[in-house]
Amino acid sequence: MSDSLLAALRPARARLDLDRLAANYLAVAAAAGRPVMPVVKADAYGHGAARVSRHLVALGAPMLAVAYAEEGAVLRSAGIRAPIVVLAGIAPGQVRSLVQHELTAVVSTPSTLELVLQAGKDAGRRLAVHVKVDTGMTRLGFTPSAVGEAAARLAESGRIEVEGLLTHLAAADEDADATRRQLDLFDEAADELARRGIRPRWIHAANSAGLAFLRRHHTLVRPGLILYGVRPRPLAPAIDVKPVMTVSADIELVKEVAVGTPVSYGGRWVAPRRSRIATIPFGYADGVPRTDDMRDRGELLVKGRRVPVAGTVCMDLTMADLTDHPDAGEGDEAVLFGDDPPAWDVADRAGTNAWEILTSVGSRVPRVYLEGGRVVGVESRFTPRAGDRTR
C-alpha cells in the first residue's frame, strides 16, 4: 500500500526517520537525568503526532504535551493512553472533552481555575492539573504572588490533584541571565506552594534550550524542537541529535533558457547567462518559504551539491538554477531541508526560526516513515479511491 500510495501522488515527500527520533529521545533523557515529557503539539512539529507519540511512548515517555484539548482528543482516538498535558489553556466548551478524554489541564488563568473547579465537582472523580506561573514570558500563567492562592483553591476543593507546577522560559535559547532570573522566581513559587502543603509531583520549566539550565528540584523536562533533531540557538544544551525530517521533491522539468529570460512571478530573477532552470513540484503551500531572501539566496540540495533558487517561490512549484550542476536533471531529488541544508539555513533565508520551518510543512505533503532503513508507513491526506490511477 505504501508504494502504491506514493506512486499515486506527486513526487514530493517528508521523510521521517524513526530511528533518529528514538536516538534523540534517548540522548535527551540521558542528559536530563529525569523523565521526559515530549511536546507533540502542532502535529508533533509537523512530524505526525499520532505515529510520533506511539513511538515515544513505546520508548518510555511517561506522558505527552500538546497545546490544545482537541490535539489531545485526536491522540486518544489514535489509541494513545499515556497521560496528556494540555499546555495552552482551555475554553469553556472544551471542558467536557477534557474530562471525557482524561486530559490533564494546565490551569493558567482565573477563568480556567473556575472551569476546572466546576469540572471537578461535576466529574465524579478527582482531576489532575498542572498550575502555571508566569515568571517573565508575560503570556499565560499566574503571577508569582498569586500562584500560591490559586493552587491552594484547587487543592482545598478535594476534587483536584495539583499534580504539576510549571513555567515557560522566554529566552533560554538566547539570554542566560534572564533565564536564571525566571528560574529564581519559579523556585520561589515552588517554595510558596510547599509552605501551603502543596508539593506537586511534576515540577518543570525546561524546554529544549532550557535543558541547559536545569535546577536540582525539577522533576520533569518537556523538550520539543531538540527531539526532532534541531538544536535551538545560539544557546543550546550539549546534546548530540540529528534531524528526523527531510523534505524533498523530484525535479519535474529542466529547460534551457537564453540570457535575459525572466523566471517566475514578477520576473524578479533574470537569467544572467544561458541557464538550465529546473522546476520542482513543491512550493509555499508545502513549506518552501516565499521571501525575497529565499528568491535571492535560497538553496536546494541536488545530487550532493547546493543549487540556487531561481525566481519567486510559487504556491505549488519552485524553480532552481542547475547551470553549474550539469549532472543534475529531471527525476533527481531536490532537498529543501534535512541534514543539508539544515532547517536553520532555510529559516535564516526566510527571516524566521526553525520551529516555523518545521511546522510549515503543508498537510498535502505525504509523511513517509522509515525504520531500519525501510519504509514502515505512509500517511497522506490524499488516499486514492478505488479506480484511481496514476496519470
N, C-alpha and C positions, 0 to 999 in steps of 0.2 A: 504494500500500500504506500509506503514512503516513497519509493522510486516512482510509482505511477502518479502520485500526487505532485511530486516535484516536476515531472515531465509535463504536467498539465498547466504549470504556472510559468510566468516569465522567469528567465534565469537570473533571479536576484534572491539573496537569502541572508539571514543572520545565523551564523553557525555558533552554537553554544557548547562549549567543552565541559562536560560534567566532571571529568577527571580534574580539570583545573579548579572548578568550583569546590570540589572536595578538598583539594590540596590547600586552597586559600583558606577555607573554613578551619581546617586543622591547624594551619600556621597561626591564624588569629587566636584560636583557642589556646594554643600552647603559649603564645606570647602574653595573652591576657591573664592566664592562670586562674580563670573563673568562668562560670557559664556564659555562653554567647547566645544572645537573642538576635538572630538575623533580621534585618529590616528588609521586608519583601513588598513594601508599598510600591505604587506606580508599576504594577505588574512585574515586581522584582527588578525595578530599574530597567524595564524593557526586556528582561530575560525570560519571562514567562513564570508567573508567580506559583501556579499550581505545581508544575514539574520541579521548579527550584525548591519549593517548600518541602515537597516529598523527599527530595534528595537530601536536604539539610537535616530534616527530622530523622531520617534513617541514619545519618552520621552522628546523631546525638544531640542536636539542638533541642533544648528543653522547652522553648516557646518561640513564637514568631511575633514580629511587629508589623502592623500596617498603619496607614494614615486614617482610613475611614471605615466605618462599620460595614459598608457594602463590600469592601475588599475582603474583609474577614468572612462575610457570608459566602462569597464566591469560593474561598478556600474550604469552608465547611462543605459546600456542595461538591467539591472535588475530593472529599474524603479525608481532609486534614483534621486530625483530632487533637493535636497539640494545642496548648493554651495560645491564644492570640490576643495581643495587646493592641488597642486602638489608640494611636498616639494623638490624633489631631482634633479630638473633640467629637461630640455627638449632638445631633439636632433632636428636638422633641419627638419627631416622627420615627426616629431610629431606635428608640429605647426598646420597643418590642422585639425588633430584630436582634439587638444586642443581647437581650435575655434569652431569646429562643436559640440563638447560635452559640451561647455560652462564650461570648466575647468579653474581654476584660477592658473596662473603660479607664481612660486617663481622665481624672477629674481635674480640670484646669481653669474653670471659671465659676463664678457664683451660680450661674444658671445650670451648668452641668452638675454642680453639687446638689441642687434641689431636685433635678431629674433623677439622679442616682439614689438619693434618699427615698424618693417616692417609689422608684423601681424596686428598692429593697423591701419596702412594705408590701408591694403587690406580687413579688416574685414567689413568695412561699419558700424561699431558700436564701442562704447567705450569698451575697455577691462579692467578688473580689474586685478591687480597684487599685490603681496607682494614682498618687497625687503629685501634681506638678508644681514646682516652684519656679518663678521667673527670676533668674539671677543676673539677667543682662541682655537677653535676647529681645525683650520688650515685644513679646508676642503672646502666646498663651501661657498661663501659669499664675498662681497666686504670688503676691509679693512675699518676701521673706517674713515680714511682720504679720501677715495674715494666714500663712500656710498652716501654722500650728492649730489655730482655731478651726480651720476647715477640716483638717484631719481628725480633730477631736470630735466634731459633729458627726462625722462618718462612723468613727469607732464607737461612739456612745449610742448610736442608733440600735446596736445589737443585731443589725441585719447586713452590715457591711464589714468586710475584712480589708483593712488598709494593707494590702499586700506589697505595695511598692511606693517608693519616693524617687522622683526623677527631676532633672533639669535638662535644658538644652544649651549646648555650648555654641556661642555665636561666632567665635573666631579661633577655634582650636587649630585650624589649618594655617593661620597667619599671624596670630598675636598671642605669644605665650604668657605675657604679663596679664593681659585681660582675661585669659582663660584661668589663670591661677586665682584672680580676684573672684571670678564666678564660682570657682570651686570652694573658696573660703566661705562665701555666702551660703553655698549648698551645705557645707559641713555644719554651719550654724543652724540651718533649718532642720537638719537631721538631729542635731542635739536638742532642739526645741521639741521635736516630736518625742524623743526619748524621755525628756523631762515630764512629758504628759503620759508616759507609759506606753507610747506607741512606737514599736520597733519593727518596721517593715522588713520582710524577708529580702526583698529586692531593692537595693539602692544603686541607682545607675545614672551616669552622666555621659559616659564615653561613647561618642560616635566614632567614625573611622579615624579622624585626626585625633580625637580625644583619647585614643588608646595610648598616646604618648604621655598622658597626664593623669594616670590612674591614681586614686587615693586608696590607702590601705583598707578602709572600711567599705569601699564599693564592692558589691556582691554580684554584679552583672554588667556586661557591656552590650551595646546594641549597634554594631557596625553595619553599614550599608555598602558604600562605594568600594571599600577595600576588599570585601568579599567577592566582588565581581572583577577583581584583578586590576583595579585602577586606584593608584595611591593619591590621596589629597596632597595639595601642595600650597605654599612652599614647605610648610611644616608637615611632617608625616612620621608615623611610627616606623621603626626599623623592622618591618615585616616584609619578607620576600613573597610577592604574589604575582600572578600572571593573568593577563586579560582572558576572560571567559568568552566574550563575544567578538566575532569577526563579521563585519558587514561588507558584502561584496555583490557584484553583478558581472555578468559576462558581456563583453563588447558585442554590440549588435551590428554595427556598421563602421567601416573605415572608408573615408573618401579623401581623395587628394583635391586640394583647393589652391587657387592661384594667390599670389601675393596681393594683399589688399582686400581679400574676401572677409566680410563681416560674419561673425558667428553668434548665434542665439539672439534672444530678445534685445532690442535696442542697438544691436551691432556694436556693443561696447568693447568687444575684443575683435581685433582685425589682424588677419594673418600677416606677419612681418616678412614672410618668405613663402615659397611654395611649401605647403604643410600637409601633413596627414592628420585628419581630425577623426577621432573615434566618438561614436555615440553609444552611451551606456544606459541601460534601462532602469535607472533609479534617479530620483530627484528629491526636491524638498519635501514632498509628501511622504517620503520614505526615510527622511532624516539627514539628507545632504543639505547642509546649511546654504541658504540663499543670501549671501552677503557680498559686498564689494571685495572684501579681503579674500573670500573663497574664490571669487572670479579671478582676482589678480594674483593671488599667491597660493591658492589651494593646490593640493597634490593628491594623486591616487597612486597606489602601488600596482604595477602591471609587470608580471614575469620578473619579479625581483628588483625592479627599478621604479623610482618615483617619476611620474609624468605630471605636467601641469594641467590643471583645469583650464579649459578654453571657453570663455564666454559665461554669461549669466546662467546659473543653475535653474533649470525648469522644474515644473511640478513633478514630471514623470521621467525626465531624461537629463543627463549631464554629458557635456562634451569634454574631451581631453585632447591634448596635443601630443601625438605619437611621433612627431617628425624626427626626434633624436633617439627613437627606440624602434628601429626598422624591423626588429624581430617580433614585435607585438602586432597582433592582428585580430580579426573577428573571431569570437569564441573564447578569447583569453579573458581571464578573470581580472577585474579591476577592484581593488580593495579600498574602501573608504576609511575604515579604521579596524584595528586589531592589534597584533604585535607591531606592525608597521604599515601605515602611520599609527601611532597610538592615539587614543581618544583625545588626549590633551592637545595634540597637534591640531586636530580638527577644531577643537574648542578655541584655541588661540586665533585661528583664522576666522572664526565665527563671532569673536568678541564675547564669548560666554565661558562656561565651565564644563568639565567632563560629565557632571551629573545631567546637565541638559542634553548633551550629545547622546548619552545612553538612552535616556527616556524619550528622546525624539524619534527613535527608530519606529516608523509607522507600523500600524497593525496589519497592513496589507503585505508586509514583508514576512514570508514564512520563517518560522523558527525551526532550525534543523539541529537536533540534539545528538551529540556524539559522546560515546563512552568506549574506552578501549580502542579508539581509532576508527570506530564504525558508527554508522547512523543507527540510533536506537529509537528515534521518534521524529515526526514532522508535525508541526502544528500550524495551520493556516486558517484564516477566516474564509478562504475560498475552497471549500471542499467540493470537488466536482460531483455533479449528479450523474446518475446512470445515463449512459448515452452520450455524455460529453466526450469530446475527443480533442487531442492536441491539433492545433492548426499549424 
